[in-house]
């Protein structure tokens, strides 16, 4: 069996093999509930979409047929996806999803429901889902995505098949960029390292000069925090960087998805959409709008990733670790920070970045989170000096 829709999923041979076995044996029945777990950047949502496509495909996920194309484009009428922009998935959202899951499929063999960030369900909301898992509908398959199995109720976990993903290595990410995107190997390795092994982020850095420029601007602002006023100014500028990054990524992704959907229906890219297909394209646009409300948060998270790489380099210098720097072009700034602080201060900043992610996920105002983090950088430096 060819890999097909699983081709773009990097560094997950065990997970892919497990899912391919399930797809190959689908005539004998597929388990009704799956739980995909792994760290950010491991590709949980991508794998869920690929698995859904392979189940709908008559050739076990060829990646070329209409079933595969519609699923990958996020427009298959029988593949429902819940990706909330809220802190918590509401009980009404899950109730609606449970209701829709019981409907008959239209063009596919299965009714497939994907819940991204399923760790955002409260116990009460989880119990609504639990009932659907306890009494599964024929030909309905649930795919839940979460960072770890511990993020879901034991009663939910006990009814799912767990698929564990890992973060791919720098070398694996770089090899994918070289093979798939024809990126120069040196640039591919540098992008993979700067993205902290996150495949999507690494690809953007490798193929987009604008993305590289935005990252360089982020690091300049972080390195330039020398007093309280600079910290406040840096926070505002970093928020601006995140907004521009989010808008650019949304435009690229929305255009690509629409083109995939056009091709899936056999339409030319400049062809007018027929009236009978307009609901499908309208649905895609609505999904994109909902997703794009989360784009700014993702942009700020990329700033956190860049800040982590900077302070990890500083910490490596302070500890005398013999490791390759992620940001060698900032050697002078790293040296200045090393001399002005100590290892405890650098560790405190790295811990603060982790805490900032939690605060952002809890809907604390974006600027307030960045101001707090940037202020902590200078305060820690002053205390250590």
Phi, psi and omega per residue, in radians:
X1 nan 2.249 3.115
X2 -1.314 2.714 -3.056
X3 -1.206 -0.732 3.078
X4 1.011 -2.030 -3.063
X5 -1.119 -0.278 3.141
X6 -1.555 -0.020 -3.052
X7 -1.005 -0.688 -3.015
X8 -1.497 0.031 -3.125
X9 -1.628 1.990 -2.936
X10 -1.697 2.420 2.978
X11 1.180 0.436 -3.126
X12 -2.215 0.858 -3.054
X13 -1.075 -0.676 -3.118
X14 -1.172 -0.776 3.140
X15 -1.118 -0.771 -3.125
X16 -1.125 -0.721 3.122
X17 -1.073 -0.731 3.120
X18 -1.059 -0.756 -3.115
X19 -1.291 -0.625 3.102
X20 -1.131 -0.624 3.072
X21 -1.113 -0.708 3.119
X22 -1.114 -0.733 -3.140
X23 -1.150 -0.757 -3.129
X24 -1.092 -0.522 -3.113
X25 -1.758 0.347 -3.025
X26 -1.170 -0.358 3.074
X27 -1.135 -0.464 3.110
X28 -1.588 0.000 3.110
X29 1.921 2.391 3.113
X30 -1.935 2.411 3.115
X31 -0.950 2.493 -2.966
X32 -1.440 -0.205 -3.085
X33 -2.530 2.328 -3.101
X34 -2.267 2.598 3.097
X35 -2.232 1.985 3.117
X36 -1.717 2.086 -3.116
X37 -2.177 2.590 3.131
X38 2.914 2.854 -3.104
X39 -1.201 2.861 3.076
X40 -0.988 2.331 -3.128
X41 1.638 -0.092 -3.119
X42 -1.412 -0.271 3.060
X43 1.667 0.572 -3.127
X44 -0.998 -0.894 -3.080
X45 -1.178 -0.663 3.100
X46 -1.101 -0.722 3.135
X47 -1.167 -0.681 3.115
X48 -1.062 -0.760 3.141
X49 -1.161 -0.700 3.124
X50 -1.138 -0.722 3.118
X51 -1.102 -0.740 3.113
X52 -1.072 -0.751 3.128
X53 -1.095 -0.752 -3.113
X54 -1.128 -0.623 3.122
X55 -1.208 -0.644 -3.133
X56 -1.356 -0.455 -3.059
X57 -1.267 2.457 3.091
X58 -1.318 -0.238 -3.141
X59 -2.027 0.499 3.027
X60 1.085 0.570 3.051
X61 1.710 0.898 -3.092
X62 -1.189 -0.475 -3.127
X63 1.471 -0.011 -3.056
X64 -2.071 -0.458 -3.047
X65 -1.332 3.020 -3.116
X66 -1.137 -0.668 3.135
X67 -1.047 -0.800 3.124
X68 -1.152 -0.810 -3.067
X69 -1.092 -0.761 -3.137
X70 -1.150 -0.698 -3.129
X71 -1.165 -0.825 -3.132
X72 -1.124 -0.576 3.126
X73 -1.348 -0.108 -3.137
X74 1.321 0.453 -3.055
X75 -2.224 0.232 3.119
X76 -1.284 2.212 -3.078
X77 -1.133 -0.316 -3.116
X78 -1.831 0.138 3.078
X79 -2.065 1.848 -3.095
X80 -1.715 2.371 -3.131
X81 -2.228 2.282 3.049
X82 -1.929 1.985 3.099
X83 -2.293 1.614 -3.035
X84 -1.358 2.594 3.019
X85 -1.682 -0.007 -3.114
X86 -1.521 2.960 3.072
X87 -1.138 -0.701 -3.131
X88 -2.182 2.557 2.998
X89 -1.330 2.195 -3.060
X90 -1.344 2.732 3.135
X91 -1.164 -0.549 3.123
X92 -1.191 -0.632 3.102
X93 -1.089 -0.752 -3.121
X94 -1.241 -0.677 3.098
X95 -1.049 -0.758 3.125
X96 -1.110 -0.680 -3.132
X97 -1.169 -0.724 3.116
X98 -1.081 -0.718 3.131
X99 -1.101 -0.796 -3.132
X100 -1.188 -0.518 -3.100
X101 -1.142 -0.403 -3.121
X102 -1.467 -0.095 3.136
X103 -1.314 2.711 3.106
X104 -1.231 2.586 3.079
X105 -1.220 2.742 -3.078
X106 -1.838 -0.940 -3.117
X107 -2.104 -0.191 -3.127
X108 -1.861 3.003 3.119
X109 -1.399 -0.358 -3.046
X110 -2.286 2.765 2.902
X111 -1.802 1.964 -3.025
X112 -2.011 2.297 -3.107
X113 -2.108 2.131 3.123
X114 -1.921 2.208 3.049
X115 -2.006 1.840 3.043
X116 -1.335 2.667 3.113
X117 0.912 0.780 -3.115
X118 -1.180 -0.187 3.044
X119 -1.230 -0.140 3.134
X120 -1.532 0.202 3.104
X121 -1.589 2.369 3.012
X122 -1.300 2.989 3.140
X123 -1.079 -0.704 3.141
X124 -1.111 -0.751 3.115
X125 -1.169 -0.688 3.118
X126 -1.067 -0.604 -3.129
X127 -1.201 -0.487 3.037
X128 -1.146 -0.768 3.093
X129 -1.155 -0.676 -3.100
X130 -0.982 -0.716 -3.133
X131 -1.058 -0.681 3.125
X132 -1.181 -0.593 3.128
X133 -1.316 -0.538 3.131
X134 -1.268 -0.539 -3.130
X135 -2.143 1.208 -3.015
X136 -1.137 2.428 3.048
X137 -1.368 2.543 3.097
X138 -1.112 2.337 3.110
X139 1.159 0.381 3.015
X140 -1.982 2.252 -3.092
X141 -2.189 2.277 3.108
X142 -1.798 2.379 3.061
X143 -2.221 1.996 -3.138
X144 -1.821 2.477 3.122
X145 -2.132 2.321 -3.128
X146 -2.743 2.778 3.111
X147 -1.076 -0.691 -3.125
X148 -2.646 2.827 3.126
X149 -1.125 -0.484 -3.114
X150 -1.187 -0.221 -3.106
X151 -1.432 -0.084 3.131
X152 -2.089 2.773 3.128
X153 -1.085 2.529 3.094
X154 -0.962 -0.612 -3.135
X155 -1.168 -0.555 3.060
X156 -1.277 -0.826 -3.098
X157 -1.019 -0.664 -3.058
X158 -1.186 -0.268 -3.105
X159 -1.841 0.114 -3.108
X160 -2.081 2.705 2.966
X161 -1.585 2.139 -3.087
X162 -1.548 2.335 3.050
X163 -2.116 2.011 -3.054
X164 -1.676 2.221 3.103
X165 -1.886 2.689 3.095
X166 -2.151 2.853 3.080
X167 -1.402 2.206 -3.128
X168 -1.174 2.761 3.134
X169 -1.339 2.889 3.084
X170 -1.006 -0.748 -3.108
X171 -1.125 -0.697 3.139
X172 -1.164 -0.760 3.114
X173 -1.090 -0.781 -3.136
X174 -1.082 -0.730 -3.130
X175 -1.086 -0.691 3.097
X176 -1.093 -0.741 -3.139
X177 -1.115 -0.656 3.129
X178 -1.189 -0.815 -3.056
X179 -1.310 -0.793 -3.037
X180 -1.464 -0.738 -3.011
X181 -1.867 0.050 3.100
X182 0.982 0.694 -3.137
X183 -1.495 2.498 3.042
X184 -0.975 2.398 -3.014
X185 -1.050 -0.727 -3.126
X186 -1.104 -0.750 3.098
X187 -1.142 -0.671 3.140
X188 -1.093 -0.782 3.139
X189 -1.135 -0.761 -3.136
X190 -1.116 -0.721 -3.139
X191 -1.149 -0.733 3.125
X192 -1.091 -0.720 -3.138
X193 -1.199 -0.758 -3.134
X194 -1.144 -0.549 3.134
X195 -1.452 0.045 -3.127
X196 0.988 0.702 3.054
X197 1.317 0.110 3.120
X198 -1.368 2.048 -2.998
X199 -1.073 -0.874 -3.101
X200 -1.084 -0.754 3.136
X201 -1.160 -0.691 3.135
X202 -1.104 -0.712 -3.136
X203 -1.111 -0.732 3.132
X204 -1.079 -0.754 3.130
X205 -1.134 -0.607 -3.084
X206 -1.300 -0.604 -3.009
X207 -1.851 -0.169 -3.059
X208 -2.130 2.017 3.056
X209 -1.126 -0.610 3.109
X210 -1.078 -0.731 3.127
X211 -1.118 -0.690 3.107
X212 -1.164 -0.647 3.122
X213 -1.167 -0.700 3.118
X214 -1.141 -0.639 3.105
X215 -1.166 -0.739 3.124
X216 -1.082 -0.677 3.105
X217 -1.126 -0.714 3.098
X218 -1.010 -0.836 -3.095
X219 -1.195 -0.603 3.083
X220 -1.094 -0.736 3.136
X221 -1.133 -0.740 -3.135
X222 -1.140 -0.780 -3.120
X223 -1.173 -0.433 -3.067
X224 -1.545 0.062 3.136
X225 -1.321 1.825 -3.111
X226 -2.081 -0.235 3.101
X227 -2.702 3.118 -3.042
X228 -1.125 -0.722 -3.137
X229 -1.141 -0.655 3.085
X230 -1.160 -0.577 3.116
X231 -1.136 -0.768 3.132
X232 -1.138 -0.721 3.133
X233 -1.166 -0.698 3.131
X234 -1.085 -0.707 3.138
X235 -1.043 -0.764 3.116
X236 -1.117 -0.772 -3.125
X237 -1.163 -0.673 3.123
X238 -1.138 -0.644 3.081
X239 -1.117 -0.683 3.076
X240 -1.107 -0.701 3.080
X241 -1.061 -0.784 -3.127
X242 -1.088 -0.688 -3.140
X243 -1.144 -0.788 3.132
X244 -1.118 -0.692 3.133
X245 -1.127 -0.752 -3.129
X246 -1.114 -0.752 -3.141
X247 -1.123 -0.744 -3.133
X248 -1.120 -0.773 -3.131
X249 -1.144 -0.711 3.142
X250 -1.082 -0.750 3.138
X251 -1.100 -0.775 3.139
X252 -1.088 -0.814 -3.060
X253 -1.212 -0.733 -3.128
X254 -1.102 -0.741 3.131
X255 -1.103 -0.771 -3.130
X256 -1.098 -0.739 -3.122
X257 -1.160 -0.694 3.114
X258 -1.135 -0.716 3.113
X259 -1.091 -0.728 3.102
X260 -1.077 -0.702 -3.133
X261 -1.194 -0.693 3.089
X262 -1.031 -0.808 -3.130
X263 -1.163 -0.620 -3.139
X264 -1.093 -0.560 3.123
X265 -1.673 0.188 3.080
X266 1.264 0.442 -3.123
X267 -1.732 2.554 3.007
X268 -1.269 2.698 -3.054
X269 -1.120 -0.439 3.134
X270 -1.788 0.084 -3.065
X271 -1.380 2.564 3.115
X272 -1.255 2.428 -3.104
X273 -1.321 2.169 3.130
X274 -1.120 2.631 -3.115
X275 -0.974 -0.634 -3.087
X276 -1.240 -0.273 3.138
X277 -1.801 -0.096 -3.088
X278 -1.055 -0.649 3.105
X279 -1.032 -0.651 3.123
X280 -1.132 -0.736 -3.139
X281 -1.266 -0.578 3.068
X282 -1.126 -0.707 3.107
X283 -1.109 -0.685 3.101
X284 -1.100 -0.761 3.140
X285 -1.092 -0.687 3.129
X286 -1.158 -0.710 3.093
X287 -1.107 -0.682 3.137
X288 -1.149 -0.705 3.118
X289 -1.102 -0.749 3.127
X290 -1.111 -0.740 -3.123
X291 -1.178 -0.643 -3.067
X292 -1.216 -0.297 3.038
X293 -1.182 -0.344 3.093
X294 -1.602 -0.113 -3.007
X295 -1.123 -0.649 -3.138
X296 -1.128 -0.729 3.101
X297 -1.050 -0.699 3.100
X298 -1.145 -0.648 3.113
X299 -1.121 -0.705 3.089
X300 -1.170 -0.637 3.101
X301 -1.095 -0.610 3.083
X302 -1.156 -0.591 3.056
X303 -1.122 -0.721 3.085
X304 -1.053 -0.716 3.123
X305 -1.088 -0.741 3.117
X306 -1.149 -0.696 3.113
X307 -1.125 -0.680 3.095
X308 -1.052 -0.749 -3.117
X309 -1.110 -0.649 3.134
X310 -1.130 -0.867 -3.068
X311 -1.328 -0.411 3.006
X312 -1.208 -0.654 3.051
X313 -1.095 -0.772 3.114
X314 -1.054 -0.796 -3.123
X315 -1.099 -0.693 3.111
X316 -1.057 -0.719 3.098
X317 -1.143 -0.723 -3.112
X318 -1.164 -0.576 -3.137
X319 -1.582 -0.089 -3.108
X320 1.186 0.502 -3.115
X321 -1.287 2.403 -3.135
X322 -1.584 1.267 -3.135
X323 -2.233 2.756 3.125
X324 -1.343 2.311 -3.134
X325 -1.242 2.491 3.045
X326 -1.344 -0.523 -3.072
X327 -2.180 1.094 -3.098
X328 -1.097 -0.425 3.140
X329 -1.193 -0.233 3.130
X330 -1.848 0.507 -3.048
X331 -0.944 -0.732 -3.108
X332 -1.150 -0.767 3.122
X333 -1.136 -0.676 3.122
X334 -1.120 -0.717 3.122
X335 -1.119 -0.739 3.112
X336 -1.075 -0.757 3.125
X337 -1.160 -0.683 3.128
X338 -1.039 -0.761 -3.092
X339 -1.293 -0.468 -3.084
X340 -1.593 -0.106 -3.121
X341 -2.394 -3.074 3.027
X342 -2.250 3.087 -3.074
X343 -1.090 -0.638 3.139
X344 -1.084 -0.697 3.126
X345 -1.138 -0.721 3.138
X346 -1.145 -0.711 3.106
X347 -1.120 -0.662 3.118
X348 -1.092 -0.683 3.108
X349 -1.166 -0.741 3.117
X350 -1.089 -0.685 3.067
X351 -1.124 -0.664 3.139
X352 -1.155 -0.575 3.084
X353 -1.128 -0.744 3.075
X354 -1.046 -0.770 3.134
X355 -1.161 -0.611 3.115
X356 -1.101 -0.648 3.082
X357 -1.076 -0.738 3.129
X358 -1.139 -0.719 3.142
X359 -1.149 -0.683 3.118
X360 -1.126 -0.711 3.114
X361 -1.169 -0.371 3.130
X362 -1.604 0.212 3.082
X363 1.202 0.453 2.931
X364 -1.176 2.495 -3.078
X365 -0.943 2.403 -3.072
X366 -0.940 -0.900 -3.074
X367 -1.120 -0.657 3.141
X368 -1.104 -0.712 3.116
X369 -1.101 -0.783 -3.122
X370 -1.201 -0.686 3.103
X371 -1.092 -0.751 3.137
X372 -1.085 -0.754 -3.125
X373 -1.175 -0.817 -3.115
X374 -1.127 -0.636 3.104
X375 -1.150 -0.683 3.128
X376 -1.100 -0.614 3.123
X377 -1.028 -0.828 -3.095
X378 -1.300 -0.620 3.127
X379 -1.122 -0.739 3.106
X380 -1.118 -0.660 -3.140
X381 -1.141 -0.753 -3.125
X382 -1.106 -0.714 -3.112
X383 -1.172 -0.600 -3.081
X384 -1.449 -0.387 -3.040
X385 -1.191 nan nan
